Each structure stands twice: as structure tokens, then as C-alpha cells.
Amino acid sequence: MRKQIGIVTWIGFPNFGTYLQALALKKVLEGMGYAPKFVDDTELCMKYTLEFYNRSNPIRHIISRVYRFARSFTSRGKNETAYRDIWKQTQTLFRDFRDRYLPLSQDMSGFDTVIAGSDQIWAPHFPLQEWNMRHYFLADFNGRKVAYAPSLGMPAENEEEYLRMVTPWLLGFDALSAREPQGARIVSKAVGHDVDVLPDPTLLLTKKEWEETFGLTDRESATPYSLCYLLTYNKDIIDSFEAYSRRHNLLPVVILNNAELMNHDGIDKRPAGPEDFLNLLYGAEAFVTDSFHGVIFSMLFEIPSAVYRRFPKDETNRQNSRIENLFSLIASRKRLIIPGEPISDDDMFIDETGPVISALDAERKKAIEYLTKNLERHDR
């Protein structure tokens, strides 16, 4: 009988990378003989979102509703209304994916061991909210705690304040790791010893394993197309993407995840869940993105890609380091394009596959050794 093991990550946020990294870690653990379940954080995510956008303020909420109602009579407002209907369809796609691939547990009480990670579950968002962070640091769990590549996501605005809160929780872990060197440095400072830097779970599966999981076998399309997926909407990037596509006789297709995209008449807009995203990317002739996981999958599927900088270099909350670290890991020749710059043919390419495969094989080996060592200690 397979031994159950819990995973704490973001499950309540509908995001391609979030769900696909969760699935990848689950498949790796299943291959090791475990039966993983994800601790449901939907209510936490909803509460955090409400507080983040200050929607709990009733006056602001009423003003916002009045503004949206008045705006709905404009052409832009009608596009936003149409987008909200499409977004509901997208949420259904995510729920269907979760129900199919990501089994849930309502709490941690049924597990002897819980893994925290991956994704940006340890990212410092100020002001710090203990009620939210306790869950992702397993503060109230009394079993074996193993961190698999949680990301701090961004430099802490106030590192000392962050460490004062999280150090007692970190000291309670039986095994620690981080996804980026920057995060590993902060965790090491808290616990007084080095911690492993491990790859994002999506990198633990090979191209063939992703193909087999989702039946990605036919890359040919009746109409050759390019694909764009942006986490942060940027009109300049969309215009550059469309211009590049027209120049190369490709149908410009964009993942529809922002209402502003409804105002671009010259592109094919597609709602998508995680599985749809992988199918669209797998069949694309070219790919434009600012997404860390978008870069990973374009690399795994060997799709020519151009990568834009999502955050200005001087912005405190920038998360460019995730992609920069990935480029360094595989010795990529790619650069982060500054929004406003056009996409040149020199930007759209595939890194040499031999060194990439060698680097990823080494990272997978290190990750499996880490999981095997730290989970088997508890199973003996």
C-alpha cells in the first residue's frame, strides 16, 4: 500500500505554473512509491486576495462596483464584461484540471510527512501576515517537514523583519532547500547552515514524460501560429508580438488572461487551462513570454522563444532573478528583452539542446537524491 504524503503549495490560485509544478512533484513522488495529496488552501487564497486588493473595505467596494457599472456602457467596458464571462470559463478549466490531477486533503492531520513547495509560497509580501504564512511554513504541523524548492520569489524589502517571523518555523524543518540561490542565502542565514538549491518541479519531468502525460504527439497545425503568454499585460509587448508574427506569416495567438487583451483586434485570443496551455505551446512555431514557467516549457519542448523582462531592474518587488537563474543554469545565450523593444530574429531561437539536456539531467539527479534521502529517513 502506498504511503500517503502531504504537499503544501498554492492550489487556490489558478495559474499555469502553479498547477503544473504541483502535478510534476506529484508524479515524481508517485514514482517513488508515495500517494501524494495537496492540502487545500482555497480559503486562505481567497482571504489573501480580498485583503491584498482591500476589497474588505465596504466603501471602496461600493465605489468600485459603481465605477464598473458606468464603465460597462463604454466600448472598453463592454470588452471587460465579455472578458469576465471568458474568465469564468477559464476558472472552470482550472477546476477541472485540479479535480482530475491534484487530489486534495482538507488539512494536514492525516500525514506523517508534509512537503512544503514549490512555487513562491515563502515569498515575503509586506506587511507580513502571520495568519497566512503559518500555513506555508507548516508552523502548526507536528510531523516530519521537508521543504522542496520553495521560492522566496523576490528580495525581501526588510530582510530582518522577515527573518524574525520565519526563523522559528524554519528551524522546525527536518530538511530545507530553496529554488533560487537568493532564497537559499536567506534561509541559510536563518538556520545557520547551507541549504540545497533545487530545480522547479516542472524540470523534474522530461520532455517525453510531459508528452505522455498529456498526449502531446502532433506538432503540425493547419495554420502555423505564434503564441504569446504574459503574466503582466504590456501593450508594447503585444504590439511587438503581433508585428513579429505578421513578418513571419504566423497567426498571432495570445493566452487570454487579461481584459486589456480584448482591445487588440488583430490577434487570436484563447482562454486556456493548464492542459490547453501546454497543447498550444507544443504546437507553436514561436513563443513570446515574461513567464518563468513559460520559459521552462518552451525550453523543454524546444520551441523558439523570446523572453521579456517583467519587472524593471530597480523595482524592489522584481522577480526577474528566477529567469536569470534559469538562463545561468543552462548557460543560455538568451537575454531579457526590455518592453518597448521589438522582437528581432536574433532574440527568437532555441538554445543548443545538448548542454541544456546535460544540465537538466544533473539537476533531476540532485533533486531525486534529496527527496529520496530525506523521505526515506522517515520511512525506515
C-alpha positions in Angstrom: 0.0 0.0 0.0 1.4 3.4 -1.0 2.3 5.7 1.9 0.3 9.0 1.9 2.3 12.2 2.0 1.1 15.8 2.1 2.1 18.7 -0.1 1.6 22.3 0.8 1.8 24.7 -2.2 -0.5 27.1 -3.9 -3.6 25.3 -5.0 -6.2 28.0 -4.6 -4.6 30.4 -7.2 -5.4 29.5 -10.9 -2.1 29.8 -12.6 -0.4 27.5 -15.2 2.9 27.3 -13.5 1.4 26.7 -10.1 -0.7 23.8 -11.2 1.9 22.2 -13.5 4.7 22.3 -10.9 2.3 20.7 -8.4 1.4 17.9 -10.9 5.1 17.4 -11.6 6.0 16.9 -8.0 3.1 14.6 -7.5 4.2 12.4 -10.4 7.8 12.2 -9.1 6.6 11.2 -5.6 4.2 8.6 -7.1 7.3 7.2 -9.0 8.9 6.8 -5.6 6.0 4.8 -4.2 4.0 7.6 -2.4 0.4 8.6 -2.6 0.6 12.5 -2.5 -2.3 14.8 -1.7 -2.4 18.6 -1.7 -3.5 20.5 1.4 -6.3 22.7 0.2 -5.5 26.4 0.6 -8.5 27.8 -1.3 -10.0 29.7 1.6 -6.6 31.2 2.5 -6.1 32.3 -1.1 -9.5 33.9 -1.2 -8.9 35.8 2.1 -5.4 36.9 1.0 -6.8 38.2 -2.3 -9.5 40.1 -0.6 -7.1 41.7 1.8 -4.5 42.4 -0.9 -6.9 44.3 -3.0 -8.6 45.9 0.0 -12.0 44.7 -1.1 -12.9 44.2 2.6 -13.4 48.0 2.7 -17.1 48.3 2.1 -17.0 51.9 0.9 -14.2 51.1 -1.6 -16.1 48.0 -2.8 -19.3 50.1 -3.4 -17.4 52.8 -5.3 -15.7 50.1 -7.4 -19.0 48.5 -8.3 -20.5 51.8 -9.3 -17.4 52.6 -11.5 -17.6 49.2 -13.2 -21.3 49.7 -13.9 -20.8 53.1 -15.5 -17.8 51.8 -17.5 -19.8 48.9 -18.8 -21.5 51.2 -21.2 -18.2 52.2 -23.0 -16.6 50.0 -25.7 -13.7 49.2 -23.4 -16.1 48.4 -20.6 -18.1 46.0 -22.8 -14.8 44.2 -23.6 -14.2 43.9 -19.9 -17.7 42.5 -19.4 -17.0 40.0 -22.1 -13.7 39.1 -20.6 -15.3 38.4 -17.2 -17.5 35.8 -18.9 -14.5 34.2 -20.5 -12.6 34.3 -17.2 -15.4 32.2 -15.7 -14.8 29.6 -18.4 -11.1 29.7 -17.7 -11.7 29.1 -13.9 -13.8 26.1 -14.9 -10.9 24.7 -16.9 -8.6 25.1 -13.9 -11.1 23.4 -11.6 -11.5 20.5 -14.0 -7.7 20.2 -14.1 -7.4 20.2 -10.4 -10.1 17.7 -9.9 -8.5 15.4 -12.4 -4.8 15.6 -11.5 -4.4 17.2 -8.0 -6.1 15.2 -5.2 -6.9 17.4 -2.1 -6.8 17.0 1.6 -8.7 19.4 3.8 -5.9 19.6 6.4 -2.5 18.1 7.4 -3.8 15.8 10.2 -3.7 12.6 8.2 0.0 12.8 7.2 3.2 11.8 9.0 5.3 13.8 6.5 4.4 17.1 4.6 6.4 18.7 1.8 6.4 22.5 1.5 6.9 23.6 -2.0 7.4 24.5 -4.7 6.4 27.9 -6.1 6.6 31.3 -4.3 5.0 30.1 -1.1 7.7 31.7 1.0 7.8 35.0 -0.8 7.8 38.0 1.5 4.8 40.2 1.0 4.7 43.3 3.2 3.1 43.9 5.5 3.8 40.4 6.7 0.7 38.4 7.5 1.3 35.6 10.1 -2.1 34.1 9.7 -1.3 33.4 6.0 2.4 32.5 6.3 1.9 29.9 9.1 0.2 27.5 6.7 3.0 27.6 4.1 5.8 27.2 6.7 3.9 24.2 8.3 4.0 26.1 11.6 1.2 24.0 13.2 2.2 20.6 11.8 4.0 18.3 14.2 5.2 15.6 11.8 8.3 15.5 9.5 8.7 18.7 7.5 10.6 18.7 4.2 11.0 21.8 2.0 11.2 21.1 -1.7 12.4 24.2 -3.6 10.1 26.8 -2.2 10.8 30.2 -3.7 11.1 33.5 -1.9 10.3 35.0 -5.3 11.7 38.4 -4.7 14.3 40.2 -2.4 12.8 40.9 1.0 12.0 44.6 1.4 13.0 44.2 5.1 15.0 41.0 5.4 15.5 41.3 9.2 11.7 41.7 9.8 11.1 38.7 7.5 13.7 36.6 9.3 12.3 37.5 12.8 9.0 36.0 11.8 10.0 32.9 9.8 13.2 31.7 11.6 11.4 29.8 14.3 9.3 28.0 11.7 12.4 27.2 9.5 14.2 25.7 12.5 11.4 23.2 12.8 12.1 21.7 9.4 13.8 18.3 9.0 15.2 19.2 5.6 15.5 22.5 3.8 16.0 23.6 0.3 15.1 26.6 -1.9 14.5 27.2 -5.6 16.9 30.1 -6.1 20.4 30.9 -4.7 19.0 34.2 -3.4 16.4 32.4 -1.4 18.8 29.7 -0.2 21.1 32.5 1.2 18.2 34.0 3.3 17.1 30.6 4.6 20.8 29.7 5.4 21.1 32.9 7.3 18.1 31.9 9.4 19.1 28.4 10.3 22.9 28.8 10.4 23.9 26.2 7.7 23.8 25.8 4.0 20.7 24.6 2.3 20.3 22.9 -1.1 19.3 24.8 -4.2 16.9 22.5 -6.2 15.1 22.9 -9.5 11.5 23.8 -10.0 9.4 20.6 -10.1 8.4 21.1 -13.8 12.0 20.4 -14.7 11.9 17.0 -12.9 9.9 15.6 -15.8 11.5 15.1 -19.2 10.0 16.2 -22.5 8.9 12.7 -23.2 7.1 12.4 -19.8 5.2 15.6 -20.4 4.3 14.4 -23.9 3.0 11.1 -22.5 1.1 12.8 -19.6 -1.0 15.0 -22.0 -0.7 13.2 -25.3 1.4 15.8 -27.0 2.2 14.0 -30.2 1.2 16.2 -33.1 3.0 19.5 -33.5 1.7 20.3 -37.0 -1.0 22.9 -37.3 -3.2 23.7 -40.4 -2.4 27.3 -39.8 1.1 28.0 -38.5 0.9 30.2 -35.4 3.0 32.0 -32.8 1.9 32.1 -29.2 2.2 34.8 -26.5 1.6 34.3 -22.8 2.2 37.3 -20.5 1.7 37.4 -16.7 1.8 41.2 -16.8 -0.1 42.8 -19.6 2.0 45.2 -21.7 0.7 46.9 -24.8 4.1 47.4 -26.3 4.9 43.7 -26.0 1.7 42.7 -27.6 2.3 45.1 -30.5 5.8 43.7 -30.9 4.5 40.2 -30.8 1.9 40.9 -33.5 4.5 42.7 -35.7 6.9 39.7 -35.4 4.1 37.3 -36.2 2.9 39.2 -39.3 6.5 39.5 -40.5 6.9 35.7 -40.4 3.4 34.9 -41.8 2.3 33.4 -38.4 -1.2 33.7 -36.9 -0.7 35.6 -33.6 -2.3 33.7 -30.8 -2.4 35.0 -27.2 -3.5 33.3 -24.0 -6.4 35.4 -22.8 -5.7 36.2 -19.2 -6.2 40.0 -19.0 -9.2 42.1 -20.0 -6.9 44.6 -21.8 -6.2 41.9 -24.4 -9.8 42.2 -25.6 -8.9 45.6 -27.1 -6.4 44.0 -29.6 -8.4 43.2 -32.7 -5.5 41.8 -34.7 -4.8 38.7 -32.6 -6.5 35.4 -31.9 -7.4 35.3 -28.2 -7.7 31.9 -26.5 -9.0 31.1 -23.0 -6.9 28.2 -21.6 -6.5 25.9 -18.7 -3.1 24.3 -17.9 -3.5 21.4 -20.4 -4.7 23.8 -23.1 -1.6 26.0 -22.5 0.8 23.1 -23.0 -1.0 21.9 -26.1 -0.9 25.5 -27.6 2.8 25.9 -26.7 3.7 22.5 -28.1 2.3 23.3 -31.5 3.6 26.9 -31.7 6.3 28.0 -34.2 7.4 30.8 -31.9 6.7 31.9 -28.3 6.8 35.2 -26.6 6.6 35.4 -22.8 7.6 37.0 -19.5 6.7 33.9 -17.5 9.2 31.8 -15.6 7.3 28.6 -16.3 6.6 29.7 -19.9 10.4 29.8 -20.4 10.8 26.3 -18.8 8.2 24.7 -21.1 9.5 26.4 -24.2 12.9 25.0 -23.3 11.6 21.5 -22.6 9.5 21.5 -25.9 12.3 23.1 -27.9 10.2 26.0 -29.1 11.9 29.2 -30.3 11.2 31.8 -27.7 11.8 35.5 -26.9 11.6 36.5 -23.3 10.7 39.9 -22.0 11.7 41.5 -18.7 8.7 41.6 -16.5 10.0 43.9 -13.8 12.3 47.0 -14.0 15.7 46.3 -12.7 15.3 49.0 -9.9 11.9 47.7 -8.7 12.0 46.3 -5.2 9.5 43.6 -5.9 11.1 42.4 -9.1 11.2 38.7 -9.8 13.5 38.6 -12.8 16.0 36.6 -10.8 14.0 33.4 -11.4 14.5 33.6 -15.1 18.1 34.9 -14.9 19.0 32.0 -12.6 17.4 29.6 -15.1 19.4 31.1 -18.0 22.6 30.7 -15.9 21.8 27.1 -15.1 21.5 26.0 -18.7 24.2 28.5 -20.0 21.6 30.2 -22.2 22.5 32.9 -24.7 19.1 34.5 -24.3 18.6 37.9 -22.9 15.6 39.6 -21.1 14.2 42.0 -23.7 13.1 45.4 -22.3 9.4 46.1 -23.0 9.2 48.6 -25.9 12.0 46.9 -27.8 10.9 45.0 -30.9 11.4 41.3 -31.2 14.3 40.6 -33.6 15.1 37.4 -35.3 18.3 37.2 -33.1 16.0 37.1 -30.0 13.9 34.2 -31.2 15.9 31.0 -31.0 16.3 27.6 -29.2 19.4 27.1 -27.0 21.7 24.3 -28.1 19.9 21.2 -26.8 22.9 19.1 -25.7 24.1 21.4 -22.9 20.5 22.0 -21.8 19.8 18.3 -21.5 23.0 17.6 -19.6 22.3 20.4 -17.1 18.7 19.3 -16.5 19.8 15.7 -16.1 22.2 16.7 -13.4 19.5 18.8 -11.6 17.0 16.0 -11.8 19.5 13.6 -10.2 20.3 16.0 -7.4 16.6 16.6 -6.7 15.7 12.9 -6.6 18.6 12.2 -4.3 17.4 15.0 -2.0 13.9 13.6 -1.9 15.0 10.0 -1.5 17.4 10.8 1.3 15.0 12.9 3.3 11.8 10.9 2.8 13.4 7.5 3.4 14.8 8.6 6.7 11.3 8.8 8.0 10.1 5.6 6.4 12.7 3.3 8.0 
